[in-house]
């Protein structure tokens, strides 16, 4: 096994900085390969879950004029939530984290987002919201994950057009964008895979927040399953960090997105501008329809759609794009 320091995209506002990552021993490849096929691809996916977290190891953050040290938690996770009030232009900025294990030193570079002045923030689920994953069918989901490499994975028609329009709306400069966040019940093990999917399909660059890392090959069989409460907490974390921003929530009806988004709308009644739910089966789900009707009664714009073309038209009608 080798020693890995994994960094994720962080974010900051005018007063605070948040960056996070993991330290673990792993058999996983350094980078998720897009060109492997068949059994080689399946093995590389499974090996993403064959890791051993390293707890209580010292990690040091370096960002601009700040240097801060902390230690990892029991699952190898670390998070720096620190005051930061230096003047900084909007956009993506690099940060560094270094640590040492068994006399081996590692330094990795990550990215942190200082949002542009945005018309709204966009929080989107991943599986079956923009990436075709078959989350409601465990065997089919595993089949797709294991036997289709990243070049074979598909996103829904017109979803990229919709997301890019949401990202660019109201921005006068080509380099500016409304902030995107991808929040999923997939585990941190799949972070590189999700990054590659977004890059290949030219989806908006986003801060990605995933579920607690899994640490065994057997856990792979249950990827994306179990409680979805972490999504609720992570969305609350984002909205609390940028409380003056209105938000657009995008999800699907295959799991618990409607229920989670309903809870979010009730807690933040002034922050949620619109909720989009993709229909993943042949017919609309009655429970989802009832939730969305309740949100509509609360003044939230709602769209229950099977094809992104309908979502795009709805966004035009309510002035989101």
C-alpha positions as CSV (number, residue, x, y, z in Angstrom):
1,X,0.0,0.0,0.0
2,X,1.1,3.6,-0.6
3,X,0.5,6.7,1.4
4,X,-2.0,9.2,0.0
5,X,-2.9,12.7,0.8
6,X,-6.1,13.6,-1.0
7,X,-7.4,17.2,-1.2
8,X,-10.8,18.5,-2.3
9,X,-12.0,21.8,-3.6
10,X,-12.6,24.3,-0.7
11,X,-14.5,27.6,-0.5
12,X,-14.3,30.9,1.4
13,X,-16.3,34.0,2.0
14,X,-15.2,37.4,3.3
15,X,-14.4,36.1,6.8
16,X,-13.7,32.4,6.7
17,X,-11.9,29.7,4.8
18,X,-12.9,26.0,4.5
19,X,-10.7,23.3,3.0
20,X,-10.7,19.5,3.6
21,X,-9.3,16.2,2.6
22,X,-8.2,12.7,3.6
23,X,-5.0,10.9,4.5
24,X,-5.0,7.1,3.9
25,X,-3.0,4.1,2.7
26,X,-4.3,2.8,-0.6
27,X,-4.0,0.4,-3.5
28,X,-5.8,2.8,-5.7
29,X,-4.2,4.4,-8.8
30,X,-2.9,8.0,-8.4
31,X,-5.4,9.1,-11.0
32,X,-8.7,7.7,-12.2
33,X,-7.9,6.3,-15.7
34,X,-10.4,7.0,-18.4
35,X,-9.1,4.6,-21.0
36,X,-9.1,1.2,-19.1
37,X,-11.6,-1.4,-20.2
38,X,-13.2,-4.6,-19.0
39,X,-11.7,-6.2,-16.0
40,X,-9.0,-3.6,-15.6
41,X,-11.6,-0.9,-15.3
42,X,-13.6,-2.9,-12.8
43,X,-10.6,-3.6,-10.6
44,X,-9.6,0.1,-10.6
45,X,-13.1,1.1,-9.4
46,X,-13.1,-1.6,-6.6
47,X,-9.6,-0.6,-5.5
48,X,-10.9,3.0,-4.8
49,X,-12.6,1.4,-1.8
50,X,-9.5,-0.7,-0.7
51,X,-8.0,1.9,1.6
52,X,-6.9,2.3,5.2
53,X,-7.4,5.7,6.8
54,X,-4.6,7.2,8.9
55,X,-5.9,8.9,12.0
56,X,-4.3,11.6,14.2
57,X,-1.7,12.5,11.6
58,X,-0.5,16.1,11.5
59,X,-1.5,18.1,8.4
60,X,-0.4,21.6,7.6
61,X,-2.3,24.1,5.5
62,X,-0.6,26.9,3.6
63,X,-2.8,29.5,2.0
64,X,-1.6,33.0,1.1
65,X,-0.2,34.4,4.4
66,X,-1.8,31.8,6.6
67,X,-0.2,28.6,7.9
68,X,-2.3,26.4,10.2
69,X,-1.8,22.8,11.5
70,X,-4.4,20.3,12.6
71,X,-4.7,16.4,12.8
72,X,-6.9,13.9,11.0
73,X,-10.0,12.3,12.5
74,X,-10.5,8.6,13.0
75,X,-11.5,8.1,9.3
76,X,-8.5,10.0,8.0
77,X,-10.6,13.1,7.3
78,X,-9.4,16.6,8.1
79,X,-11.0,20.0,7.7
80,X,-9.7,23.4,8.2
81,X,-12.4,26.0,9.1
82,X,-10.4,29.1,9.9
83,X,-10.8,32.9,9.9
84,X,-9.5,34.5,6.7
85,X,-10.1,38.2,5.9
86,X,-7.3,39.0,3.4
87,X,-8.4,40.8,0.3
88,X,-8.8,38.2,-2.5
89,X,-10.2,38.4,-6.0
90,X,-13.1,36.2,-7.0
91,X,-12.4,32.9,-8.7
92,X,-10.3,29.7,-8.0
93,X,-7.1,29.9,-5.9
94,X,-4.5,27.3,-5.0
95,X,-3.7,26.1,-1.5
96,X,-1.2,23.6,-0.2
97,X,-1.4,20.9,2.4
98,X,1.6,18.9,3.6
99,X,2.0,16.0,6.0
100,X,4.5,13.3,6.9
101,X,4.0,9.5,7.6
102,X,6.8,7.0,8.4
103,X,9.4,9.7,7.4
104,X,7.8,10.2,4.0
105,X,6.7,13.7,3.3
106,X,3.9,14.6,0.9
107,X,2.8,18.0,-0.4
108,X,-0.4,18.4,-2.5
109,X,-2.0,21.4,-4.1
110,X,-5.8,21.9,-4.0
111,X,-8.2,24.6,-5.1
112,X,-10.5,27.0,-3.2
113,X,-13.3,29.1,-4.5
114,X,-13.9,32.7,-3.7
115,X,-17.3,33.2,-5.4
116,X,-18.0,36.0,-7.8
117,X,-21.0,38.2,-7.0
118,X,-23.7,35.7,-8.0
119,X,-27.3,36.0,-9.1
120,X,-27.8,32.7,-7.2
121,X,-26.0,29.6,-6.1
122,X,-26.7,26.2,-7.6
123,X,-26.7,23.0,-5.5
124,X,-27.1,19.8,-7.6
125,X,-27.2,16.1,-6.9
126,X,-25.1,13.9,-9.2
127,X,-26.5,10.4,-9.8
128,X,-29.6,10.4,-11.9
129,X,-29.7,14.2,-11.7
130,X,-27.1,14.8,-14.4
131,X,-25.2,11.5,-14.6
132,X,-27.2,8.4,-15.7
133,X,-26.6,6.0,-12.8
134,X,-29.7,3.8,-12.2
135,X,-29.6,4.5,-8.4
136,X,-32.9,2.8,-7.8
137,X,-31.6,-0.5,-9.2
138,X,-28.6,-1.7,-7.2
139,X,-27.5,-4.4,-9.7
140,X,-27.8,-2.2,-12.7
141,X,-25.9,0.6,-10.9
142,X,-23.1,-1.8,-10.1
143,X,-23.0,-3.1,-13.6
144,X,-22.7,0.4,-15.1
145,X,-20.0,1.4,-12.6
146,X,-17.9,-1.7,-13.1
147,X,-18.3,-2.3,-16.9
148,X,-18.5,1.1,-18.3
149,X,-15.4,3.3,-18.1
150,X,-15.7,7.0,-17.8
151,X,-15.7,7.6,-21.5
152,X,-18.7,5.4,-21.8
153,X,-20.7,7.0,-19.0
154,X,-23.5,9.3,-20.2
155,X,-25.2,12.4,-18.9
156,X,-28.8,13.3,-19.7
157,X,-29.6,15.1,-23.0
158,X,-29.4,18.9,-22.7
159,X,-28.4,18.8,-19.0
160,X,-25.0,20.4,-19.8
161,X,-26.7,23.2,-21.7
162,X,-29.0,23.9,-18.7
163,X,-26.2,23.8,-16.1
164,X,-23.9,26.1,-18.2
165,X,-26.8,28.5,-18.7
166,X,-27.4,28.6,-14.9
167,X,-23.7,29.1,-14.3
168,X,-23.3,32.0,-16.7
169,X,-26.5,33.9,-16.2
170,X,-26.1,37.5,-15.2
171,X,-22.3,37.5,-15.4
172,X,-20.9,40.2,-17.7
173,X,-17.4,38.6,-18.0
174,X,-16.7,35.3,-19.6
175,X,-14.4,34.3,-16.7
176,X,-17.1,35.0,-14.0
177,X,-19.8,32.4,-13.0
178,X,-22.5,31.7,-10.5
179,X,-21.3,29.3,-7.9
180,X,-22.0,25.5,-8.3
181,X,-22.0,22.9,-5.6
182,X,-22.4,19.1,-6.3
183,X,-23.7,17.3,-3.2
184,X,-24.1,13.5,-3.5
185,X,-24.6,10.3,-1.5
186,X,-21.6,8.9,-3.4
187,X,-18.6,8.4,-1.1
188,X,-15.4,10.4,-1.1
189,X,-13.8,7.4,-2.7
190,X,-15.4,8.4,-6.0
191,X,-14.2,12.0,-6.0
192,X,-11.7,11.6,-8.9
193,X,-14.3,9.8,-11.0
194,X,-16.9,12.6,-10.4
195,X,-14.3,15.2,-11.3
196,X,-13.4,13.5,-14.5
197,X,-17.1,13.1,-15.5
198,X,-17.7,16.8,-15.0
199,X,-14.6,17.7,-17.0
200,X,-15.2,15.4,-19.9
201,X,-18.8,16.6,-20.3
202,X,-17.8,20.3,-19.7
203,X,-20.2,20.7,-16.8
204,X,-19.6,23.8,-14.6
205,X,-16.6,23.5,-12.3
206,X,-18.0,23.0,-8.8
207,X,-17.2,22.5,-5.1
208,X,-18.0,18.8,-4.5
209,X,-19.3,17.4,-1.2
210,X,-19.7,13.7,-0.8
211,X,-20.5,11.0,1.8
212,X,-18.2,9.6,4.5
213,X,-15.3,7.6,2.9
214,X,-15.6,3.8,2.9
215,X,-12.7,1.6,3.7
216,X,-13.3,-1.9,2.4
217,X,-13.9,-3.7,-0.9
218,X,-17.1,-5.2,0.5
219,X,-18.4,-1.6,1.1
220,X,-18.3,-1.0,-2.6
221,X,-21.4,-3.2,-3.0
222,X,-23.3,-0.6,-0.9
223,X,-22.0,2.5,-2.5
224,X,-24.5,5.3,-2.4
225,X,-26.9,3.4,-0.1
226,X,-27.9,4.0,3.5
227,X,-28.9,7.3,5.1
228,X,-28.9,10.5,3.1
229,X,-28.9,12.8,6.1
230,X,-25.4,13.9,5.3
231,X,-26.7,15.6,2.1
232,X,-29.1,17.6,4.3
233,X,-26.3,18.7,6.6
234,X,-23.9,19.6,3.7
235,X,-26.5,21.7,2.0
236,X,-27.2,23.5,5.3
237,X,-23.5,24.0,5.6
238,X,-23.3,25.7,2.2
239,X,-26.4,27.9,2.7
240,X,-25.2,29.0,6.2
241,X,-21.8,29.9,4.8
242,X,-23.4,32.1,2.1
243,X,-26.6,33.1,3.8
244,X,-27.4,36.1,1.6
245,X,-27.5,34.1,-1.6
246,X,-30.7,32.7,-3.2
247,X,-30.3,29.1,-4.3
248,X,-31.5,26.7,-7.0
249,X,-31.7,23.1,-6.0
250,X,-31.5,20.3,-8.6
251,X,-32.2,16.6,-7.8
252,X,-34.1,13.5,-8.8
253,X,-36.9,11.3,-7.5
254,X,-34.9,8.0,-7.4
255,X,-33.9,8.4,-3.7
256,X,-34.5,11.1,-1.1
257,X,-33.8,14.4,-2.8
258,X,-37.5,15.7,-2.7
259,X,-37.7,15.0,1.1
260,X,-34.3,16.6,1.7
261,X,-35.1,19.7,-0.3
262,X,-38.4,20.1,1.4
263,X,-36.6,20.2,4.8
264,X,-34.2,22.7,3.4
265,X,-36.9,25.0,2.1
266,X,-38.7,24.9,5.5
267,X,-35.5,25.9,7.3
268,X,-34.4,28.5,4.8
269,X,-37.7,30.0,3.6
270,X,-36.1,33.1,2.0
271,X,-33.1,31.4,0.4
272,X,-34.5,28.8,-2.0
273,X,-35.6,30.3,-5.3
274,X,-36.4,27.1,-7.3
275,X,-36.4,23.3,-6.9
276,X,-35.9,21.0,-9.9
277,X,-36.6,17.3,-9.7
278,X,-35.9,14.8,-12.5
279,X,-38.4,12.1,-13.0
280,X,-36.5,8.8,-13.3
281,X,-39.3,6.3,-13.9
282,X,-42.0,6.1,-16.6
283,X,-44.6,7.8,-14.4
284,X,-44.4,10.7,-11.9
285,X,-44.2,9.6,-8.3
286,X,-47.2,10.6,-6.2
287,X,-45.1,11.3,-3.1
288,X,-42.8,13.6,-5.1
289,X,-45.7,15.4,-6.6
290,X,-47.2,16.0,-3.1
291,X,-43.9,17.4,-1.8
292,X,-43.5,19.7,-4.7
293,X,-47.0,20.9,-4.3
294,X,-46.2,21.8,-0.7
295,X,-43.1,23.7,-1.8
296,X,-45.2,25.6,-4.4
297,X,-47.6,26.6,-1.6
298,X,-44.6,28.0,0.2
299,X,-43.7,30.2,-2.7
300,X,-40.9,28.1,-4.2
301,X,-40.8,27.7,-7.9
302,X,-40.9,24.0,-8.8
303,X,-40.3,21.9,-11.9
304,X,-40.8,18.1,-12.1
305,X,-39.4,17.0,-15.4
306,X,-38.4,14.0,-17.3
307,X,-36.2,15.7,-19.9
308,X,-33.9,18.7,-19.4
309,X,-35.6,20.5,-22.3
310,X,-38.6,21.1,-20.0
311,X,-36.3,22.3,-17.1
312,X,-34.6,24.8,-19.5
313,X,-37.9,26.2,-20.6
314,X,-39.0,26.6,-17.0
315,X,-35.8,28.4,-16.1
316,X,-36.4,30.8,-18.9
317,X,-39.9,31.5,-17.8
318,X,-39.0,32.3,-14.2
319,X,-35.9,34.3,-15.2
320,X,-33.1,32.0,-14.1
321,X,-31.5,31.9,-17.5
